[in-house]
Amino acid sequence: MSDKIFFPLVFMVGVAMVLATLFLGRDTVQCGAIGGAASGDYSSVSIENDRLSCLEGQALGAISSVEDEIMTLSTGPRPQPAQVSVGPHFKLAADLETVYSGHSIEIFVEAQSVSGADLEINYDTGRQGESGWQRFDLTEDWQEYRFDYNVPLRAEGSESGFDYLGLRPVGETLPGVVRIRKLEFRRRGLWAQ
């Protein structure tokens, strides 16, 4: 094959590969740690719609899917682990860790039970403490549930890390299935100085 054919052909294949990559990834949600508001207003930060698909830690039998902007979370045949960062969780970015440190926050979830299961949620700072698993008795109807948590003050001089919000269906029988439409964090005043 002559150079007049080879190099233009390689160039066209390269362009086709780049375009295919861009085309295939155009509707993909960019996941990773959930950060705060782009406007810098941290009074209310939501996880909803496509961001619900950024749930991590599903290796231990928890299964989630997001369809029509609703996350369905179900457990496998075993109970979920107590450690938040091992089971199903959202990883919260360093900006949220910083602005929530030493503040009271309210955590809201819009959820419903599909199989008679309830939902437990735990806010974990990773280093300074956690809220403990907060249990919500879900119904078959969509309802908003909430709990308050005083986020511990980050130790002076410590590096930023991640905070986590763990979720797990619980109940008398497994598997448990719950549906979640929205999670929201509302920052309140300082509780620690």
TORKOL-4160 file (C-alpha; in steps of 0.2 Angstrom, whole numbers, padded with zeros to 4 digits, m for minus):
193
<pt num="1" X="0000" Y="0000" Z="0000"/>
<pt num="2" X="0007" Y="0017" Z="m0005"/>
<pt num="3" X="0009" Y="0031" Z="0008"/>
<pt num="4" X="m0003" Y="0041" Z="m0002"/>
<pt num="5" X="m0017" Y="0029" Z="0003"/>
<pt num="6" X="m0010" Y="0023" Z="0020"/>
<pt num="7" X="m0008" Y="0039" Z="0029"/>
<pt num="8" X="m0025" Y="0047" Z="0024"/>
<pt num="9" X="m0033" Y="0030" Z="0028"/>
<pt num="10" X="m0025" Y="0030" Z="0046"/>
<pt num="11" X="m0031" Y="0048" Z="0048"/>
<pt num="12" X="m0049" Y="0044" Z="0043"/>
<pt num="13" X="m0049" Y="0029" Z="0055"/>
<pt num="14" X="m0042" Y="0040" Z="0069"/>
<pt num="15" X="m0056" Y="0053" Z="0066"/>
<pt num="16" X="m0069" Y="0040" Z="0065"/>
<pt num="17" X="m0063" Y="0033" Z="0082"/>
<pt num="18" X="m0064" Y="0050" Z="0091"/>
<pt num="19" X="m0081" Y="0054" Z="0084"/>
<pt num="20" X="m0088" Y="0037" Z="0089"/>
<pt num="21" X="m0081" Y="0039" Z="0107"/>
<pt num="22" X="m0089" Y="0057" Z="0108"/>
<pt num="23" X="m0105" Y="0050" Z="0101"/>
<pt num="24" X="m0106" Y="0035" Z="0113"/>
<pt num="25" X="m0102" Y="0045" Z="0128"/>
<pt num="26" X="m0113" Y="0061" Z="0125"/>
<pt num="27" X="m0128" Y="0055" Z="0136"/>
<pt num="28" X="m0118" Y="0047" Z="0150"/>
<pt num="29" X="m0119" Y="0055" Z="0167"/>
<pt num="30" X="m0102" Y="0060" Z="0174"/>
<pt num="31" X="m0101" Y="0051" Z="0190"/>
<pt num="32" X="m0089" Y="0052" Z="0205"/>
<pt num="33" X="m0090" Y="0062" Z="0221"/>
<pt num="34" X="m0106" Y="0072" Z="0222"/>
<pt num="35" X="m0101" Y="0091" Z="0224"/>
<pt num="36" X="m0111" Y="0106" Z="0229"/>
<pt num="37" X="m0120" Y="0119" Z="0219"/>
<pt num="38" X="m0111" Y="0127" Z="0205"/>
<pt num="39" X="m0118" Y="0144" Z="0211"/>
<pt num="40" X="m0109" Y="0142" Z="0227"/>
<pt num="41" X="m0125" Y="0141" Z="0237"/>
<pt num="42" X="m0124" Y="0127" Z="0248"/>
<pt num="43" X="m0140" Y="0129" Z="0258"/>
<pt num="44" X="m0148" Y="0115" Z="0248"/>
<pt num="45" X="m0139" Y="0102" Z="0237"/>
<pt num="46" X="m0150" Y="0088" Z="0229"/>
<pt num="47" X="m0146" Y="0071" Z="0221"/>
<pt num="48" X="m0160" Y="0068" Z="0209"/>
<pt num="49" X="m0163" Y="0063" Z="0191"/>
<pt num="50" X="m0148" Y="0056" Z="0182"/>
<pt num="51" X="m0137" Y="0059" Z="0197"/>
<pt num="52" X="m0146" Y="0045" Z="0206"/>
<pt num="53" X="m0136" Y="0033" Z="0195"/>
<pt num="54" X="m0120" Y="0038" Z="0204"/>
<pt num="55" X="m0123" Y="0027" Z="0218"/>
<pt num="56" X="m0107" Y="0017" Z="0222"/>
<pt num="57" X="m0103" Y="0001" Z="0233"/>
<pt num="58" X="m0115" Y="m0011" Z="0225"/>
<pt num="59" X="m0103" Y="m0026" Z="0225"/>
<pt num="60" X="m0111" Y="m0035" Z="0240"/>
<pt num="61" X="m0127" Y="m0039" Z="0232"/>
<pt num="62" X="m0136" Y="m0023" Z="0232"/>
<pt num="63" X="m0143" Y="m0019" Z="0215"/>
<pt num="64" X="m0149" Y="m0002" Z="0209"/>
<pt num="65" X="m0156" Y="0005" Z="0193"/>
<pt num="66" X="m0162" Y="0022" Z="0188"/>
<pt num="67" X="m0177" Y="0022" Z="0176"/>
<pt num="68" X="m0188" Y="0037" Z="0173"/>
<pt num="69" X="m0178" Y="0047" Z="0186"/>
<pt num="70" X="m0182" Y="0035" Z="0200"/>
<pt num="71" X="m0169" Y="0024" Z="0208"/>
<pt num="72" X="m0174" Y="0007" Z="0213"/>
<pt num="73" X="m0163" Y="m0001" Z="0226"/>
<pt num="74" X="m0164" Y="m0019" Z="0231"/>
<pt num="75" X="m0154" Y="m0030" Z="0243"/>
<pt num="76" X="m0147" Y="m0047" Z="0239"/>
<pt num="77" X="m0151" Y="m0062" Z="0250"/>
<pt num="78" X="m0139" Y="m0056" Z="0263"/>
<pt num="79" X="m0140" Y="m0041" Z="0275"/>
<pt num="80" X="m0130" Y="m0026" Z="0269"/>
<pt num="81" X="m0114" Y="m0021" Z="0279"/>
<pt num="82" X="m0114" Y="m0009" Z="0293"/>
<pt num="83" X="m0099" Y="0001" Z="0286"/>
<pt num="84" X="m0106" Y="0015" Z="0275"/>
<pt num="85" X="m0092" Y="0016" Z="0262"/>
<pt num="86" X="m0093" Y="m0003" Z="0258"/>
<pt num="87" X="m0112" Y="m0004" Z="0255"/>
<pt num="88" X="m0122" Y="0006" Z="0243"/>
<pt num="89" X="m0118" Y="0024" Z="0246"/>
<pt num="90" X="m0115" Y="0041" Z="0238"/>
<pt num="91" X="m0098" Y="0049" Z="0240"/>
<pt num="92" X="m0099" Y="0067" Z="0244"/>
<pt num="93" X="m0085" Y="0079" Z="0237"/>
<pt num="94" X="m0073" Y="0089" Z="0248"/>
<pt num="95" X="m0082" Y="0105" Z="0245"/>
<pt num="96" X="m0097" Y="0097" Z="0254"/>
<pt num="97" X="m0086" Y="0090" Z="0268"/>
<pt num="98" X="m0079" Y="0108" Z="0271"/>
<pt num="99" X="m0096" Y="0117" Z="0271"/>
<pt num="100" X="m0105" Y="0105" Z="0282"/>
<pt num="101" X="m0091" Y="0103" Z="0295"/>
<pt num="102" X="m0098" Y="0109" Z="0311"/>
<pt num="103" X="m0115" Y="0113" Z="0304"/>
<pt num="104" X="m0132" Y="0105" Z="0307"/>
<pt num="105" X="m0139" Y="0098" Z="0292"/>
<pt num="106" X="m0156" Y="0091" Z="0287"/>
<pt num="107" X="m0156" Y="0076" Z="0275"/>
<pt num="108" X="m0172" Y="0073" Z="0266"/>
<pt num="109" X="m0177" Y="0058" Z="0255"/>
<pt num="110" X="m0192" Y="0055" Z="0244"/>
<pt num="111" X="m0195" Y="0036" Z="0244"/>
<pt num="112" X="m0208" Y="0022" Z="0244"/>
<pt num="113" X="m0207" Y="0004" Z="0248"/>
<pt num="114" X="m0210" Y="m0009" Z="0234"/>
<pt num="115" X="m0209" Y="m0025" Z="0244"/>
<pt num="116" X="m0213" Y="m0019" Z="0262"/>
<pt num="117" X="m0195" Y="m0015" Z="0265"/>
<pt num="118" X="m0190" Y="0000" Z="0275"/>
<pt num="119" X="m0175" Y="0011" Z="0272"/>
<pt num="120" X="m0160" Y="0015" Z="0283"/>
<pt num="121" X="m0148" Y="0030" Z="0279"/>
<pt num="122" X="m0132" Y="0035" Z="0287"/>
<pt num="123" X="m0121" Y="0051" Z="0285"/>
<pt num="124" X="m0103" Y="0046" Z="0288"/>
<pt num="125" X="m0089" Y="0059" Z="0289"/>
<pt num="126" X="m0076" Y="0045" Z="0286"/>
<pt num="127" X="m0065" Y="0051" Z="0300"/>
<pt num="128" X="m0074" Y="0061" Z="0313"/>
<pt num="129" X="m0090" Y="0051" Z="0316"/>
<pt num="130" X="m0107" Y="0046" Z="0308"/>
<pt num="131" X="m0125" Y="0048" Z="0311"/>
<pt num="132" X="m0128" Y="0030" Z="0314"/>
<pt num="133" X="m0141" Y="0021" Z="0303"/>
<pt num="134" X="m0158" Y="0031" Z="0304"/>
<pt num="135" X="m0173" Y="0020" Z="0300"/>
<pt num="136" X="m0188" Y="0026" Z="0290"/>
<pt num="137" X="m0204" Y="0015" Z="0290"/>
<pt num="138" X="m0209" Y="0017" Z="0271"/>
<pt num="139" X="m0226" Y="0016" Z="0264"/>
<pt num="140" X="m0231" Y="0011" Z="0246"/>
<pt num="141" X="m0235" Y="0030" Z="0243"/>
<pt num="142" X="m0221" Y="0042" Z="0239"/>
<pt num="143" X="m0217" Y="0052" Z="0255"/>
<pt num="144" X="m0203" Y="0063" Z="0261"/>
<pt num="145" X="m0193" Y="0058" Z="0276"/>
<pt num="146" X="m0180" Y="0067" Z="0285"/>
<pt num="147" X="m0167" Y="0067" Z="0299"/>
<pt num="148" X="m0156" Y="0080" Z="0307"/>
<pt num="149" X="m0137" Y="0078" Z="0310"/>
<pt num="150" X="m0124" Y="0088" Z="0318"/>
<pt num="151" X="m0109" Y="0085" Z="0307"/>
<pt num="152" X="m0093" Y="0085" Z="0318"/>
<pt num="153" X="m0081" Y="0098" Z="0316"/>
<pt num="154" X="m0066" Y="0093" Z="0305"/>
<pt num="155" X="m0050" Y="0091" Z="0315"/>
<pt num="156" X="m0039" Y="0106" Z="0313"/>
<pt num="157" X="m0025" Y="0103" Z="0301"/>
<pt num="158" X="m0033" Y="0087" Z="0294"/>
<pt num="159" X="m0034" Y="0084" Z="0275"/>
<pt num="160" X="m0050" Y="0084" Z="0266"/>
<pt num="161" X="m0057" Y="0067" Z="0262"/>
<pt num="162" X="m0074" Y="0062" Z="0257"/>
<pt num="163" X="m0091" Y="0061" Z="0267"/>
<pt num="164" X="m0103" Y="0047" Z="0263"/>
<pt num="165" X="m0122" Y="0045" Z="0263"/>
<pt num="166" X="m0126" Y="0026" Z="0265"/>
<pt num="167" X="m0143" Y="0019" Z="0260"/>
<pt num="168" X="m0149" Y="0001" Z="0263"/>
<pt num="169" X="m0166" Y="m0007" Z="0261"/>
<pt num="170" X="m0170" Y="m0017" Z="0277"/>
<pt num="171" X="m0185" Y="m0028" Z="0283"/>
<pt num="172" X="m0190" Y="m0045" Z="0289"/>
<pt num="173" X="m0188" Y="m0053" Z="0272"/>
<pt num="174" X="m0175" Y="m0051" Z="0259"/>
<pt num="175" X="m0173" Y="m0046" Z="0246"/>
<pt num="176" X="m0180" Y="m0029" Z="0251"/>
<pt num="177" X="m0184" Y="m0016" Z="0237"/>
<pt num="178" X="m0186" Y="0003" Z="0239"/>
<pt num="179" X="m0188" Y="0017" Z="0226"/>
<pt num="180" X="m0180" Y="0034" Z="0229"/>
<pt num="181" X="m0184" Y="0049" Z="0219"/>
<pt num="182" X="m0174" Y="0062" Z="0227"/>
<pt num="183" X="m0161" Y="0065" Z="0241"/>
<pt num="184" X="m0157" Y="0083" Z="0248"/>
<pt num="185" X="m0145" Y="0091" Z="0260"/>
<pt num="186" X="m0150" Y="0107" Z="0268"/>
<pt num="187" X="m0137" Y="0116" Z="0278"/>
<pt num="188" X="m0142" Y="0125" Z="0294"/>
<pt num="189" X="m0132" Y="0135" Z="0306"/>
<pt num="190" X="m0116" Y="0131" Z="0315"/>
<pt num="191" X="m0118" Y="0120" Z="0330"/>
<pt num="192" X="m0099" Y="0119" Z="0334"/>
<pt num="193" X="m0086" Y="0132" Z="0336"/>
